[in-house]
């Protein structure tokens, strides 16, 4: 169905899409390559929200080069949009440009599009094919897919630990368990996320900035704090710069003054409690999805990590393991009760294992539930 040339051009489109890794949110990362008579005549990738999508960028690039897009094939990593959002539909631009063939990596999971863009292209007489390198395209936009299909972000929990799974000494000292290469790599994962979340315990113990610093980035992700009783010190560094979003359990007589002090500094407070008087974590994810957060990056302590896992709020673990041992009295990764049986344990699937500097980076995803055996 697809030729070697098709694979080559779609791989190029995926490489272009990756250029928007840090900038396209809340839109998907999309790349487009226009090919005519076997030669690339234009390229583009999605710009920040409100600016050109990949297809329009590629058409503009084609004309800047003095090329005619009529009769060309468009290789695009996601189904062209067919609805009016911040920008006009890309299907209109492709049809008006006289594109003869469109090869898409995957359908758009957005219910406003989801097959309609491809159908409109076919209705216009364009040869349309879909499914080339779809897995790669899905991985690039795993957060966007999550938000469109589950109404919540893709949640990635980052942890730095010793080989025996310890994240800090009994004294609380944890800087630095891993080396500089792993820390820089962790900042790259921060940068691709739409938001970075931590808990009040981490703020009180480590006072993190929760910003991207080790690599260059055009934007800083939204910072999110889980603080049920608004106990974070007003002097905490998370309140410096762009105000974070704070989820609390409630605003009442006990914390009204603190809530007013935070609000006066531009901090938005979102009260959202569960039956135990803590922040309702699944509801928090829904609220973040409503706000356009595709990927949520977690850097928290073992208590919040455990709560997020127990409540089904984690999709994958990003774990950096250092070649060292800290011992049994040191802090662990998660606060989890031991299951009564092995069948009840949290099951993971290794998605990637790679050496980063002197450390090991493991990407492990929560395994889908197993169907009961008959």
C-alpha positions as CSV (number, residue, x, y, z in Angstrom):
1,X,0.0,0.0,0.0
2,X,2.9,2.4,0.8
3,X,6.2,2.6,-1.1
4,X,9.7,3.1,0.3
5,X,9.5,6.7,-0.9
6,X,6.2,7.1,1.1
7,X,8.0,5.9,4.3
8,X,10.9,8.3,3.7
9,X,8.7,11.3,3.2
10,X,6.5,10.5,6.3
11,X,9.6,10.0,8.4
12,X,10.7,13.5,7.4
13,X,7.2,14.8,8.3
14,X,7.5,13.2,11.7
15,X,10.9,14.9,12.2
16,X,9.3,18.2,11.3
17,X,6.5,17.6,13.8
18,X,9.0,17.0,16.5
19,X,10.3,20.5,16.1
20,X,7.0,21.6,17.7
21,X,7.6,19.3,20.7
22,X,7.8,22.3,23.1
23,X,5.6,24.9,21.4
24,X,2.4,23.6,19.9
25,X,0.3,23.0,23.1
26,X,-2.6,22.7,23.3
27,X,-2.6,21.8,19.6
28,X,-1.0,18.5,18.4
29,X,2.5,18.3,17.0
30,X,2.1,17.9,13.2
31,X,4.5,17.9,10.3
32,X,3.8,18.1,6.6
33,X,5.9,17.5,3.5
34,X,4.7,18.3,0.0
35,X,6.3,16.2,-2.8
36,X,5.9,16.6,-6.5
37,X,7.6,14.5,-9.2
38,X,9.6,12.8,-6.6
39,X,11.0,16.0,-5.1
40,X,10.2,17.8,-1.9
41,X,8.7,21.2,-2.9
42,X,7.6,22.4,0.6
43,X,7.7,21.6,4.3
44,X,6.1,22.9,7.5
45,X,5.2,22.1,11.0
46,X,2.5,23.4,13.3
47,X,3.3,26.8,14.9
48,X,2.2,28.0,18.4
49,X,-1.5,28.1,19.0
50,X,-3.3,30.7,16.8
51,X,-0.7,30.5,14.1
52,X,-0.4,28.4,11.0
53,X,-0.9,24.6,11.0
54,X,1.7,22.3,9.3
55,X,-0.2,22.1,6.0
56,X,-0.5,25.9,5.6
57,X,3.2,26.3,6.6
58,X,4.1,23.7,3.9
59,X,2.0,25.4,1.2
60,X,3.6,28.8,2.1
61,X,7.1,27.3,2.0
62,X,6.3,25.8,-1.4
63,X,5.3,29.2,-2.9
64,X,8.3,30.9,-1.2
65,X,10.5,28.4,-3.1
66,X,8.8,29.3,-6.3
67,X,7.1,25.9,-6.7
68,X,3.6,25.1,-7.7
69,X,1.7,22.8,-5.3
70,X,-0.8,21.6,-7.8
71,X,-0.6,17.9,-8.3
72,X,1.6,17.3,-5.3
73,X,1.3,14.7,-2.6
74,X,1.0,15.9,1.0
75,X,2.5,13.7,3.7
76,X,1.0,14.8,7.0
77,X,1.4,13.2,10.4
78,X,-2.2,13.8,11.5
79,X,-5.5,14.1,9.6
80,X,-5.9,17.6,8.3
81,X,-8.4,19.6,10.4
82,X,-11.9,20.2,8.9
83,X,-13.3,22.7,11.4
84,X,-12.8,26.4,12.2
85,X,-10.8,26.9,15.4
86,X,-8.2,29.6,15.9
87,X,-7.4,29.1,12.3
88,X,-9.4,28.0,9.2
89,X,-9.7,24.3,8.2
90,X,-6.5,22.9,6.6
91,X,-8.6,20.7,4.3
92,X,-9.8,23.9,2.5
93,X,-6.2,25.1,2.0
94,X,-5.2,21.7,0.5
95,X,-8.2,21.5,-1.8
96,X,-7.7,25.1,-3.0
97,X,-4.0,24.5,-3.6
98,X,-4.8,21.6,-6.0
99,X,-3.2,18.8,-3.9
100,X,-3.7,15.5,-5.7
101,X,-2.9,13.0,-3.0
102,X,-2.8,13.1,0.8
103,X,-1.1,10.5,3.0
104,X,-1.9,10.8,6.7
105,X,-0.2,8.9,9.5
106,X,-3.3,8.7,11.7
107,X,-6.8,10.0,12.1
108,X,-7.4,13.0,14.3
109,X,-8.8,11.8,17.7
110,X,-10.6,15.2,18.1
111,X,-14.3,14.4,17.8
112,X,-14.7,17.6,15.8
113,X,-12.5,16.1,13.1
114,X,-12.1,12.3,13.5
115,X,-12.4,11.2,9.9
116,X,-14.3,14.2,8.6
117,X,-11.1,15.8,7.2
118,X,-10.2,12.8,5.2
119,X,-13.8,12.4,4.0
120,X,-13.9,16.0,2.8
121,X,-10.6,15.5,0.9
122,X,-12.0,12.4,-0.8
123,X,-15.2,14.3,-1.7
124,X,-13.0,16.9,-3.4
125,X,-11.5,14.1,-5.6
126,X,-8.2,13.8,-3.7
127,X,-6.6,10.4,-3.3
128,X,-6.4,9.8,0.4
129,X,-4.6,7.1,2.4
130,X,-4.1,6.8,6.1
131,X,-2.1,4.7,8.5
132,X,1.5,5.2,7.5
133,X,3.8,5.2,10.6
134,X,0.7,5.6,12.8
135,X,2.4,4.3,15.9
136,X,5.2,6.9,15.7
137,X,2.6,9.7,15.1
138,X,0.5,8.5,18.1
139,X,3.6,8.5,20.4
140,X,4.4,12.1,19.3
141,X,0.9,13.2,20.3
142,X,0.2,10.8,23.1
143,X,-1.0,13.7,25.3
144,X,-3.3,15.2,22.7
145,X,-4.8,11.7,22.0
146,X,-5.4,11.3,25.8
147,X,-7.1,14.6,26.1
148,X,-9.3,14.0,23.1
149,X,-10.3,10.4,24.0
150,X,-10.3,10.5,27.8
151,X,-10.8,14.2,28.6
152,X,-7.7,14.1,30.8
153,X,-3.9,14.6,30.1
154,X,-1.4,11.9,29.7
155,X,0.3,11.7,33.1
156,X,4.0,11.0,33.3
157,X,5.6,10.6,36.7
158,X,9.3,11.4,36.9
159,X,11.5,9.9,39.7
160,X,15.2,10.0,40.3
161,X,16.4,7.1,42.6
162,X,19.3,4.9,43.6
163,X,19.5,1.4,42.3
164,X,17.7,0.2,45.4
165,X,14.8,2.5,44.7
166,X,15.5,5.2,47.2
167,X,14.9,8.9,46.4
168,X,16.5,10.6,49.5
169,X,18.6,10.0,52.6
170,X,16.8,9.7,56.0
171,X,17.8,13.4,56.5
172,X,15.9,14.3,53.3
173,X,19.0,15.1,51.3
174,X,18.5,14.2,47.6
175,X,20.7,16.6,45.6
176,X,22.0,15.0,43.5
177,X,21.3,11.3,43.3
178,X,21.6,11.3,39.5
179,X,24.2,12.9,37.3
180,X,24.1,16.1,35.2
181,X,23.2,14.3,32.0
182,X,20.1,12.7,33.6
183,X,19.1,16.0,35.1
184,X,19.3,17.8,31.8
185,X,17.3,14.9,30.2
186,X,14.7,15.4,32.9
187,X,14.4,19.0,32.0
188,X,13.8,18.1,28.4
189,X,10.8,15.9,29.5
190,X,9.6,18.9,31.6
191,X,9.8,21.1,28.6
192,X,7.6,18.9,26.4
193,X,4.9,18.8,29.0
194,X,2.1,21.3,29.2
195,X,2.2,21.4,33.0
196,X,4.5,20.3,35.8
197,X,2.8,19.2,39.1
198,X,4.1,18.8,42.6
199,X,2.8,18.5,46.1
200,X,3.0,20.7,49.1
201,X,5.3,18.3,50.9
202,X,7.9,18.7,48.1
203,X,7.5,22.5,48.2
204,X,8.1,22.6,51.9
205,X,11.0,20.2,51.9
206,X,12.9,21.1,48.6
207,X,11.4,24.5,47.6
208,X,11.7,23.7,43.9
209,X,11.3,26.3,41.2
210,X,9.6,23.7,38.9
211,X,10.8,25.4,35.8
212,X,12.8,24.3,32.7
213,X,16.4,25.5,33.0
214,X,18.8,22.9,31.7
215,X,17.7,23.3,28.1
216,X,16.5,26.1,25.9
217,X,12.7,26.4,25.5
218,X,10.4,29.0,24.0
219,X,7.9,28.6,26.9
220,X,7.6,27.5,30.4
221,X,5.0,24.9,31.3
222,X,2.2,25.8,33.7
223,X,3.2,24.9,37.3
224,X,0.6,23.1,39.3
225,X,0.5,22.6,43.1
226,X,-1.6,20.1,45.1
227,X,-2.0,21.7,48.5
228,X,-5.1,20.5,50.3
229,X,-5.0,23.0,53.2
230,X,-3.0,25.8,51.5
231,X,0.0,25.0,53.7
232,X,2.8,26.0,51.3
233,X,4.9,29.0,52.5
234,X,4.1,32.2,50.7
235,X,7.9,32.6,50.3
236,X,8.2,29.4,48.3
237,X,9.9,29.8,44.9
238,X,7.0,28.2,43.1
239,X,5.1,31.4,43.7
240,X,7.8,33.5,41.9
241,X,7.3,34.4,38.3
242,X,4.2,33.3,36.4
243,X,1.7,32.3,39.1
244,X,1.0,28.6,39.5
245,X,-2.4,26.9,39.5
246,X,-3.2,25.5,43.0
247,X,-5.6,22.7,43.7
248,X,-6.9,22.7,47.3
249,X,-9.6,20.8,49.1
250,X,-11.6,23.9,50.2
251,X,-11.3,27.5,51.1
252,X,-12.7,28.0,54.6
253,X,-12.2,30.0,57.8
254,X,-8.9,28.2,58.5
255,X,-7.2,29.3,55.3
256,X,-9.1,32.3,54.0
257,X,-6.3,34.7,54.8
258,X,-3.8,32.6,53.0
259,X,-6.1,32.1,50.1
260,X,-6.5,35.9,49.8
261,X,-2.7,36.4,50.0
262,X,-2.2,34.0,47.2
263,X,-5.0,35.5,45.1
264,X,-3.5,38.9,45.5
265,X,-0.4,37.6,43.8
266,X,-2.3,36.3,40.8
267,X,-2.5,32.6,42.0
268,X,-5.6,30.8,40.9
269,X,-7.1,28.5,43.5
270,X,-9.3,25.5,42.5
271,X,-11.1,23.9,45.4
272,X,-11.9,20.3,44.5
273,X,-12.3,17.9,47.4
274,X,-12.9,14.2,47.7
275,X,-14.8,12.4,50.5
276,X,-11.6,12.3,52.7
277,X,-11.1,16.1,52.6
278,X,-8.1,15.8,50.2
279,X,-7.8,17.1,46.7
280,X,-9.8,14.9,44.3
281,X,-7.0,13.7,42.0
282,X,-9.1,12.2,39.2
283,X,-11.3,15.3,39.1
284,X,-8.2,17.4,39.0
285,X,-7.0,15.6,35.9
286,X,-10.4,16.3,34.2
287,X,-10.1,20.0,35.1
288,X,-6.6,20.1,33.6
289,X,-7.9,18.4,30.5
290,X,-10.6,21.0,30.3
291,X,-7.9,23.7,30.4
292,X,-6.1,22.1,27.4
293,X,-3.3,20.3,29.2
294,X,-2.1,17.4,27.0
295,X,0.9,16.1,28.9
296,X,1.2,16.4,32.7
297,X,4.7,15.9,34.2
298,X,4.7,14.9,37.9
299,X,7.7,15.6,40.2
300,X,6.4,14.9,43.7
301,X,7.2,13.0,46.9
302,X,6.4,9.4,47.8
303,X,3.1,10.3,49.4
304,X,1.5,12.1,46.5
305,X,3.2,9.6,44.1
306,X,1.5,6.8,45.9
307,X,-1.9,8.5,46.0
308,X,-1.8,9.2,42.2
309,X,-0.9,5.6,41.5
310,X,-3.6,4.2,43.8
311,X,-6.3,6.4,42.2
312,X,-5.4,5.4,38.7
313,X,-4.0,8.8,37.7
314,X,-0.7,7.7,36.3
315,X,0.0,6.5,32.7
316,X,3.8,6.1,32.8
317,X,6.8,6.3,35.0
318,X,10.0,8.1,33.9
319,X,12.6,6.7,36.3
320,X,16.3,7.6,36.4
321,X,18.3,5.0,38.3
322,X,21.7,6.0,39.6
323,X,24.4,3.3,40.1
324,X,24.4,3.7,43.9
325,X,22.7,2.3,47.0
326,X,21.1,4.4,49.8
327,X,19.8,1.8,52.1
328,X,16.5,0.7,53.7
329,X,16.0,3.7,55.9
330,X,16.0,6.1,53.0
331,X,12.8,7.5,51.3
332,X,11.2,5.3,48.7
333,X,9.5,6.1,45.4
334,X,5.9,5.6,46.4
335,X,3.8,5.2,49.5
336,X,1.9,2.0,48.6
337,X,0.6,-0.8,50.8
338,X,1.8,-4.2,49.8
339,X,-0.9,-6.2,47.9
340,X,-2.4,-9.3,49.5
341,X,-1.4,-11.3,46.4
342,X,0.9,-10.9,43.4
343,X,-2.0,-10.6,41.1
344,X,-3.0,-7.4,42.8
345,X,0.3,-5.6,42.3
346,X,0.7,-2.6,40.0
347,X,1.7,-4.1,36.7
348,X,4.0,-2.2,34.3
349,X,5.2,-2.6,30.7
350,X,8.7,-1.4,29.9
351,X,8.5,1.0,27.0
352,X,12.1,2.1,26.9
353,X,15.4,1.6,28.7
354,X,18.4,3.7,27.9
355,X,21.6,4.8,29.5
356,X,21.9,8.6,30.1
357,X,25.3,9.6,31.2
358,X,26.2,7.4,34.2
359,X,22.5,6.7,34.9
360,X,19.8,4.5,33.5
361,X,16.5,5.9,32.2
362,X,13.5,3.6,32.3
363,X,10.2,4.5,30.7
364,X,7.5,2.1,32.0
365,X,3.8,2.3,31.4
366,X,0.9,1.1,33.5
367,X,-0.2,-2.2,32.0
368,X,-3.7,-2.4,30.7
369,X,-6.0,-4.5,32.9
370,X,-6.0,-8.2,32.1
371,X,-9.2,-9.9,31.1
372,X,-10.2,-12.5,33.7
373,X,-9.2,-16.0,32.7
374,X,-12.0,-18.4,32.1
